[in-house]
Amino acid sequence: MEEQTTLPQEGASFFSNRACPYFPCHEGVDEQRFNCLFCYCPLYALGTRCGGDYRYTPTGIKDCSACTRLHDGDAGARIVREQFRALAELAKETRA
């Protein structure tokens, strides 16, 4: 049976959680456009290939607190769809 990788479809691409105690958690985005859909960034695992505004701390932890890439309006869903194949590759099970 051939494996098929399907891309996420258009649809619910905006969610704003104003009840969150951290809202808005990133500076620089108008609160009316602040998108919480990707509260936990699916691009984090791409490391330096994520395309966002990040830095690495002295202990080697990726700090994305300055990144607004997925939080400004509905652009985040489009960006994640564009990176879906790279994310799927990271998630593949490897067998020895």
Buried (B, 14 or more C-beta within 10 A) or exposed (E): EEEEEEEEEEEEBBEBBEEEEEEBBBEEBEEEBBBBBBEEBBBBBBEEEBEBEBEEEEEEEBEBEEBBBBBBBBBBBEBBBEBBEEBEEEEEEEEE
